[in-house]
Amino acid sequence: MKSKTRRATEAAEQTAPEMDGMTATRPAGKPDRKTGGGPVVLLAWWRRRVPKDKFVAQVLTLMSGTVLAQIALVASAPVLTRLYDPADFTVYALFAVGANLGAAVAAGRYEFALVLPERDEDAGNIAVLACTLSAAAAFMALAMVAAFYCWPTRAGDRLGDGLWIWLVPAGVLIYAWFAVAARWQSRKQRFRSIAHAEIGAAISALAVQMSAGLLLTSPSGTPLICGHLLGRSVALLILSKGMGADLFRFRGKLSRSKVKAVAKRYWRFPAFSCVGSLLGKGTREVPKLMLVALFAPQILGLYALSNRVLGMPMALVGRSFSRAFFPKIAACRHDKRRSRTLLLKSCRNLFLLVLAPMLILLFWAEPIFGLLFGEQWIPAGQYTRLLIPMLTAQFVVAPLGMSMQAFEKQRVVTLWQASFLCVSAGAFLFGHVMRSVEIAILTYSLLSAVMYLIFLGMILH
């Protein structure tokens, strides 16, 4: 009887795409208030193109908040580049390197297991486990910073005022807890809450960064970092409100024994995905360290601006897509045909979304950067143009990589990421030998695009 019901349900899903989703769809003819309107023309166009696709509606909900947040960040960049110089952005970028690398493994990657259990109480125990591990990792990061800063050479003073390095442990904790809360909200399909968190983070961060730049006589990279941390804290508070209420409802089913049980059940995430995540973050963060080590430190500040106005918006849009994509692919991971169709459709939509901006930057990146940010930032436009192959491939493929987590193929991802890290390091070493930062960045971009295409083939296979 159950098998007949399951077959009937699958048949209904195949014949009625508008009913395909994790939650019930809206009645015909009524707009979905949770997805909101399209504040951006491109989003409105996409909505008209696929108006009855529940999955796309969820993506648009997340992207609406992400797009508004990134519009604020990009619009503020011309002001910030006139308040801060490339050296300040170098310090900001180095903080992000440390915080991102620490947060990548702080929760043991258990946050990605939150959408897998059928029962909320099991997911709640995973959330408790992930938050506890994150706090422990932040204390370890603090001990490492203390040891590093107390070294006789006082390496923390080489860039900026030296205070920024003490903010790295706070960044690790806030980043990691935010990831847990965001995954929980994705499980509950509260995509509107995630969109509000992104907007709140952007507004809070910019308020502090601009105020500090205007009021301080000689601003450094530390105010940029403090503003960013405040923004992420505001986003964490927004997401934690719903998550805390959920955990409170079944607090009696949260226990140490159950936390140990879920830790054992999903042991593959820390065993394989932690290393893979660290390698994945390394492929994005190690190039920044190599720019500082092999070339002039100010180059990292220029590279960081390119990442702020282009890389970060693309990454956040892709992350918004992946948060809606992961529960979807996890639900159909046992159906090869449905999962492959979803992957191909998502790949096509992501490519169409990124095509026009990349073509514009390919021809006019330098004059756009010079006009908006000032003459001293023109090299950042050149670096952006060189990074277009990598940015395009990353935007299309990276969100789809979440399917490897759903299929629990962490070992394969780890091997690919280890290869990617070696290729990235080799590209910058080649540029150093050639004594050209442009050659280093272009080689890194082209080889990264090739690696992402290889990863796409692995996903579809």
C-alpha positions in Angstrom: 0.0 0.0 0.0 2.8 2.4 0.9 4.7 1.5 -2.3 1.6 2.4 -4.4 1.2 5.7 -2.5 4.9 6.5 -3.1 4.5 5.7 -6.9 1.4 7.9 -7.1 3.2 10.7 -5.4 6.2 10.5 -7.7 3.9 10.4 -10.7 2.1 13.5 -9.5 5.4 15.3 -9.0 6.5 14.4 -12.6 3.2 15.6 -14.2 2.9 18.7 -12.0 6.2 20.6 -11.6 4.6 23.3 -9.6 3.9 20.9 -6.8 7.5 19.8 -6.7 9.0 21.2 -3.5 9.7 20.6 0.1 6.6 22.4 1.3 3.1 22.8 0.0 2.8 25.3 -2.9 0.5 28.3 -2.9 -3.0 28.0 -4.4 -3.3 28.8 -8.0 -3.6 32.4 -8.8 -2.3 33.7 -5.4 1.1 35.2 -5.1 3.6 33.8 -2.7 4.0 36.5 -0.1 7.1 34.9 1.3 9.1 35.4 -1.9 8.2 39.1 -2.1 8.4 41.2 -5.2 11.4 41.5 -7.5 13.3 44.6 -6.5 15.7 44.0 -9.3 14.7 43.8 -12.9 16.7 40.6 -13.4 14.9 38.8 -10.6 11.5 39.9 -11.9 12.5 38.6 -15.3 13.5 35.3 -13.8 10.2 35.1 -11.9 8.2 35.6 -15.1 10.3 32.9 -16.8 9.5 30.2 -14.2 6.6 31.5 -12.2 5.3 28.2 -10.9 8.6 26.6 -9.9 8.7 26.4 -6.1 12.4 25.8 -6.0 13.1 29.0 -8.0 10.7 30.9 -5.8 12.8 29.9 -2.8 16.0 30.9 -4.5 14.5 34.3 -5.4 13.4 34.8 -1.8 17.0 34.3 -0.7 18.5 36.3 -3.6 16.2 39.3 -2.9 17.8 39.9 0.4 21.2 39.0 -0.9 20.9 41.4 -3.8 19.7 44.3 -1.7 22.6 43.6 0.8 25.2 43.5 -2.0 23.8 46.6 -3.7 24.5 48.4 -0.4 28.0 47.0 -0.1 28.9 47.8 -3.7 27.3 51.2 -3.6 29.4 52.0 -0.5 32.6 50.9 -2.1 33.3 54.3 -3.8 33.0 56.0 -0.4 35.1 53.4 1.5 37.9 53.5 -1.1 38.2 57.3 -0.4 38.2 56.8 3.4 40.6 53.9 3.5 43.7 53.0 1.4 44.8 49.7 -0.1 46.9 48.9 3.0 43.7 49.1 5.2 42.0 46.7 2.8 45.0 44.4 3.1 44.5 44.1 6.8 40.8 43.5 6.4 41.6 40.7 3.9 44.1 39.1 6.2 41.5 39.0 9.0 39.0 37.4 6.6 41.6 34.7 5.7 42.1 33.7 9.3 38.4 33.8 10.3 37.2 32.0 7.2 39.8 29.2 7.6 38.9 28.7 11.2 35.2 28.8 10.7 35.4 26.3 7.9 36.1 23.5 10.3 35.0 25.0 13.7 31.7 23.1 13.7 33.1 19.9 12.4 31.0 20.5 9.2 28.0 19.1 11.2 26.0 22.1 10.1 25.6 20.4 6.7 24.0 17.4 8.3 21.1 19.6 9.7 18.9 19.0 6.7 19.3 15.2 6.6 17.4 13.9 9.7 13.7 13.4 9.3 13.0 14.4 13.0 13.6 17.9 14.2 14.8 16.7 17.6 17.7 14.8 15.8 18.5 18.0 13.9 18.4 19.9 17.2 21.0 17.7 18.7 23.2 18.2 15.7 22.8 22.0 16.1 23.8 21.8 19.8 26.9 19.7 18.8 27.9 22.1 16.1 27.6 25.2 18.3 29.6 23.5 21.1 32.4 22.6 18.7 32.4 26.1 17.3 32.9 27.6 20.8 35.7 25.2 21.5 37.4 26.1 18.2 37.1 29.8 19.0 38.9 29.3 22.3 41.6 27.4 20.5 42.0 30.2 17.9 42.3 32.7 20.8 45.2 30.6 22.3 46.9 30.5 18.9 46.6 34.2 18.4 48.0 34.9 21.8 51.0 32.7 21.1 51.4 34.3 17.7 51.2 37.8 18.9 53.6 37.2 21.8 56.3 35.9 19.5 59.5 38.0 19.9 59.1 39.5 16.4 55.5 40.6 17.2 54.3 39.5 13.8 50.9 41.0 14.5 52.3 44.5 14.3 53.7 44.2 10.8 50.4 45.2 9.2 48.0 47.8 10.6 47.8 48.6 14.3 48.2 45.0 15.4 44.8 44.9 17.1 43.1 43.3 14.2 44.6 39.9 14.9 42.8 39.6 18.3 39.5 39.9 16.4 40.1 36.7 14.4 38.8 34.3 17.2 35.6 36.4 17.4 35.2 36.1 13.7 35.6 32.3 13.8 32.9 32.0 16.4 30.4 34.4 14.7 31.0 32.9 11.3 30.5 29.3 12.5 27.4 30.0 14.6 25.9 32.0 11.7 26.4 29.0 9.4 24.6 26.7 11.9 21.7 29.1 12.2 21.4 29.6 8.5 21.4 25.8 7.8 18.7 25.4 10.5 16.5 28.1 8.9 17.1 26.4 5.5 15.8 23.2 7.0 12.7 24.9 8.2 12.5 26.7 4.9 12.4 30.2 6.5 14.2 31.7 3.5 12.8 35.2 4.2 14.5 35.3 7.6 17.8 34.5 5.9 17.2 37.4 3.4 16.5 39.8 6.3 19.7 38.7 8.1 21.8 39.5 5.0 20.2 43.0 4.7 20.7 43.7 8.4 24.3 42.6 8.3 25.1 44.9 5.4 23.4 48.0 6.9 25.0 47.5 10.3 28.5 46.9 8.9 28.4 49.9 6.6 27.2 52.2 9.3 30.2 51.5 11.5 32.8 51.4 8.7 31.7 54.8 7.2 31.3 56.4 10.6 34.8 55.4 11.7 36.3 56.5 8.4 34.7 59.9 8.7 35.4 60.5 12.4 38.9 59.0 12.8 41.8 61.2 11.7 43.8 58.2 10.5 41.5 55.1 10.1 43.1 51.7 9.7 41.9 48.3 8.8 40.5 47.6 12.3 37.4 49.7 11.9 36.6 47.8 8.7 36.9 44.6 10.6 34.8 45.8 13.6 32.0 47.0 11.3 32.0 43.7 9.5 31.8 41.7 12.8 29.0 43.8 14.0 27.1 43.2 10.8 27.5 39.4 11.1 26.4 39.6 14.8 23.2 41.3 13.8 22.5 38.7 11.2 23.2 35.9 13.7 20.7 37.4 16.2 18.1 37.6 13.5 18.5 33.9 12.6 19.0 32.7 16.1 15.5 34.0 17.2 13.7 31.3 15.2 16.2 28.6 15.9 16.2 29.2 19.6 12.4 29.0 19.7 12.5 25.7 17.9 15.1 24.2 20.2 13.2 25.4 23.2 10.0 23.6 22.1 11.7 20.2 22.3 14.4 21.0 24.8 13.5 17.8 26.7 14.7 15.7 23.8 18.1 17.4 23.7 20.7 15.4 25.7 24.3 14.5 25.8 23.7 10.9 24.9 21.7 12.0 21.8 24.3 14.5 20.8 26.9 11.6 20.9 24.5 9.5 18.9 24.1 12.0 16.1 27.9 12.7 16.2 28.5 9.0 15.5 25.8 8.7 12.9 27.2 11.6 10.8 30.9 11.0 11.5 31.8 11.3 7.8 31.2 15.0 7.9 34.1 15.7 10.3 36.2 12.8 9.0 36.2 13.7 5.4 34.4 17.0 4.9 36.5 19.0 7.4 39.6 18.3 5.5 37.9 19.0 2.2 36.4 22.2 3.5 39.7 23.4 4.8 41.2 22.6 1.4 38.3 24.3 -0.3 38.8 27.5 1.8 42.5 27.2 1.2 42.1 27.4 -2.5 40.4 30.8 -2.1 42.4 32.1 0.9 45.9 30.8 0.2 46.2 33.0 -3.0 45.7 36.0 -0.8 48.5 34.9 1.6 50.8 34.2 -1.4 50.1 37.7 -2.8 51.4 39.2 0.4 54.3 36.8 0.7 55.5 36.8 -2.9 54.5 40.3 -4.0 53.8 43.7 -2.4 51.3 43.7 0.5 49.3 46.5 -1.2 48.5 44.2 -4.0 46.3 42.2 -1.6 44.3 45.4 -0.9 43.6 45.9 -4.6 42.7 42.2 -4.9 40.4 42.5 -1.9 38.5 45.4 -3.5 37.9 43.3 -6.5 36.6 40.6 -4.3 34.4 43.0 -2.4 32.6 44.5 -5.4 32.5 41.4 -7.5 33.6 38.2 -5.8 31.6 38.6 -2.6 28.3 39.5 -4.3 28.7 36.5 -6.6 29.6 34.2 -3.7 26.6 35.4 -1.6 24.2 34.9 -4.5 25.6 31.5 -5.1 25.4 30.7 -1.4 21.7 31.8 -1.3 21.1 29.5 -4.3 22.9 26.6 -2.5 20.8 27.0 0.7 17.7 26.4 -1.3 19.3 23.8 -3.5 20.7 21.6 -0.7 17.4 20.6 0.8 16.0 20.0 -2.7 18.9 17.7 -3.8 18.9 16.0 -0.5 15.2 15.1 -0.9 15.7 13.5 -4.3 19.2 12.0 -3.8 17.9 8.5 -4.2 16.3 9.3 -7.6 19.1 9.6 -10.1 17.0 10.9 -12.9 15.4 13.7 -10.9 18.7 14.7 -9.3 20.4 14.9 -12.6 17.6 17.0 -14.1 17.8 19.4 -11.1 21.5 19.7 -11.5 21.4 20.5 -15.3 18.6 23.0 -14.8 20.4 24.8 -12.0 23.6 24.9 -14.0 21.8 26.5 -16.9 20.1 29.1 -14.8 23.3 30.1 -13.0 25.2 30.5 -16.2 22.5 32.7 -17.7 22.5 34.8 -14.6 26.3 35.5 -14.6 26.8 35.9 -18.4 25.9 39.5 -18.9 28.0 41.0 -15.9 31.0 39.0 -17.0 30.9 40.3 -20.5 30.6 43.9 -19.3 33.6 43.5 -17.1 35.7 41.8 -19.7 35.7 44.9 -21.9 35.3 47.8 -19.4 36.6 46.7 -16.0 39.5 49.2 -15.7 37.6 52.3 -16.7 34.7 51.3 -14.4 37.0 50.9 -11.4 38.9 54.1 -12.2 35.7 56.1 -12.4 34.1 54.7 -9.3 36.9 54.2 -6.9 39.7 56.6 -8.0 42.9 56.3 -10.0 44.8 54.4 -7.4 42.3 51.5 -7.7 42.6 51.0 -11.5 44.8 48.0 -11.1 42.0 46.3 -9.1 39.9 46.5 -12.3 42.7 44.8 -14.2 42.9 42.0 -11.7 39.1 41.6 -11.9 39.3 41.2 -15.7 42.0 38.5 -15.3 39.8 36.7 -12.8 36.7 36.4 -15.1 37.3 32.8 -16.2 37.5 31.6 -12.6 34.7 33.8 -11.3 32.3 32.5 -14.0 33.1 28.9 -13.4 33.0 29.3 -9.7 29.6 31.0 -9.7 28.1 28.2 -11.9 29.7 25.1 -10.3 30.3 25.9 -6.6 26.6 26.0 -5.5 26.0 22.6 -7.2 28.9 21.1 -5.2 26.4 20.9 -2.3 25.0 17.8 -4.0 28.2 16.0 -3.1 27.4 16.6 0.5 23.9 15.3 0.1 25.2 12.1 -1.5 27.9 11.9 1.2 30.7 11.8 -1.3 33.0 13.8 0.9 36.1 11.7 0.1 35.9 12.5 -3.6 35.5 16.2 -2.9 38.5 16.1 -0.6 40.7 14.7 -3.3 39.6 17.3 -5.8 40.1 20.1 -3.3 43.6 18.9 -2.5 44.4 18.9 -6.2 42.9 22.4 -6.5 45.0 23.8 -3.7 48.2 22.4 -5.3 47.2 23.9 -8.7 46.5 27.3 -7.1 49.8 27.4 -5.2 51.6 26.4 -8.4 50.0 29.2 -10.4 51.3 31.9 -8.0 54.7 30.4 -7.8 54.9 30.4 -11.6 53.9 34.1 -11.5 56.6 34.8 -8.9 59.2 33.1 -11.1 58.0 35.2 -14.1 58.2 38.3 -11.8 54.7 39.3 -12.8 51.6 39.5 -10.6 49.4 39.7 -13.7 50.8 36.4 -15.0 50.2 34.9 -11.6 46.6 36.0 -11.4 45.8 35.0 -15.0 47.3 31.6 -14.6 45.4 31.1 -11.4 42.2 32.1 -13.0 42.5 29.8 -16.1 43.6 26.8 -14.1 40.8 27.3 -11.5 38.2 27.4 -14.4 39.6 24.1 -15.6 39.4 22.6 -12.1 35.8 23.7 -11.7 34.8 22.2 -15.0 36.3 18.9 -13.9 34.3 19.2 -10.7 31.1 19.8 -12.7 31.8 16.6 -14.6 32.2 14.7 -11.3 28.9 16.1 -10.0 27.0 15.1 -13.1 28.6 11.7 -13.1 
